[in-house]
Amino acid sequence: MLLLARRCSSLVVLQLDSCDPTDDFARTVSENLCRLRHLGLGEGPSDLTDAGALLRACTNLTGLDLGGHYQLSDGTITTLVSQLTALEFLDVTDLDGLRDSALIAIGQLRRLHTLRIGDERGYGGDQWGFTDVGLTAVAVGWPAL
């Protein structure tokens, strides 16, 4: 992965599903991938502790795929969303930790035009941790809807 980050400076989309990005990789990305706009971390490290540095380095992101991080906490989602204010696309499918407070934070993303939310595992809505309060906050936050 380090070689990829060093050699592919014009990379715009990077999909790292099921990978565990290290701090070295995050540093290399921040130094070399200034054009990176979409980062996919679907089904990767469960709590994104190791990916935190990578996400802090990617301040120009307009797209973020977190789908499948079953153990991702509501607080982590809220923190990521507050740091990545330029997001236009966000995938939070299959996040058991998605709660109303995270959706309220997502509703503050004024540039967001695509939000993937739901249960692609087929368990139904009974396990979701959010309510109509969170969904309403998203709808109110996006006047263009």
N, C-alpha and C positions, 0 to 999 in steps of 0.2 A: 504494500500500500504506500510506503514511503516513496518508492520509485515513481509510482503513478502521480503522486502529489508534486514531486519535483519536476517531472518531465512534461506534464500535461497542463501547462499554465493557461491554456485557452479553454479549459474545461468549464462548461456552464452547468451541467447536470451531473451529479454524482450520487449513485444509488448504492448504499452500503448495507443492504439487507443482511441480517444475521452476522454482521461483523462487529468487532469490538475495537473501535478506534482508540489509539493510545494518545497520550499527551504529545509525544514526538510527532505523530501524524497530524495532530491539531496545529502544532507550531508550524509544520511544513505547509499545511493548507493555508494558514494565515499569511505566510510569506510568499507563496507561489500561486495560489488559486484566487486571485482577486476578482476574477470574472464569475466565480461560482454563484449561481442564483438559486439552484434547487438542490436540496440535500435529502436523500432518502435514508432513514435509519430504521426502517420497518423491521420488526422482529429481531432487533439487536439486543444490546445489554439491557437487562430488565429495568434498571433504575436510572440509566444514562449518566451515572456518576463519572465514568470514564469519558463519556462523550461531551461532558460539560465544557471542557476547554475547546473542543472542536466547534461547538455551537457559539461560544463567545467569540471565536475567531471569524465566524461567518456572519458578520453584521449586515452584509448586503443581500442576504437571502430573501427571496420572494416566495419560495416554496419549501415546505418542510413536510416530510412524510414520517409520522411516528406510528403508523398503523401496526398493530400487533404487539405493542409493548404492554402486555397484560398487567405487569406490576408497576407501571409508571404511576407515581403518586400525583394527586391533585395539585399539591404544592409545586412539584417540579414542572408540571404542565403550565401552571400560572406563571412561574418564573421565566420559563422559556418564551412564552407569549409576550411577556412584558419586555424582554430583551430584544425580540425580533419584530419590531413594529412595522417593518416594510412587507410583511407577509401578505401575499395575494392568494396563496393556496396552502391549505392545511389539512392533513389527513390524520384524524384521531380515531379511526375505526378500531374496534376491539380493544379499547383501553378501559379496563375495569376500574381504574382510578379516576375516571372522568366524572367530576361532580359539578354542581351548580356554580361554585366559585371559579372553576376553570372556564366554564362557558361564559360567565360574566366577563372574565379577562379576555376571552376570545372575541366577545362582542365589542371590545375596544379597538380591535384591529380595523381601522378605517379603510384600508386598501384591500382587505380580504374580499375576494369574489367567489372562491370555491372552498367549501368546507365539507369534508367527508367525515361523516359521523354515523355510527351505527354498529351493528353486530353482524359481521361477516362470518362468524363461527356458527351462526344458526341457533344460538341459545334463546333468542327472543328478548324482549325488553325487560323482563323481570329482574335481571341482574344489573341493569344500568343504575348508576349512582346519581343520575341527574333527573330533574323534574321539569315541569313546564316553566318554572321560575328561570332556570338556566337557558332554556330555549327561547323564552320571551326576551331575555337580556340580549341574546344574539340578534334576534329580529329587530329589537329597538335600536341596537348599536349600529345596524346597517340600514340607514334610511332609504337606500336605493332598492331594497327588497320589495 
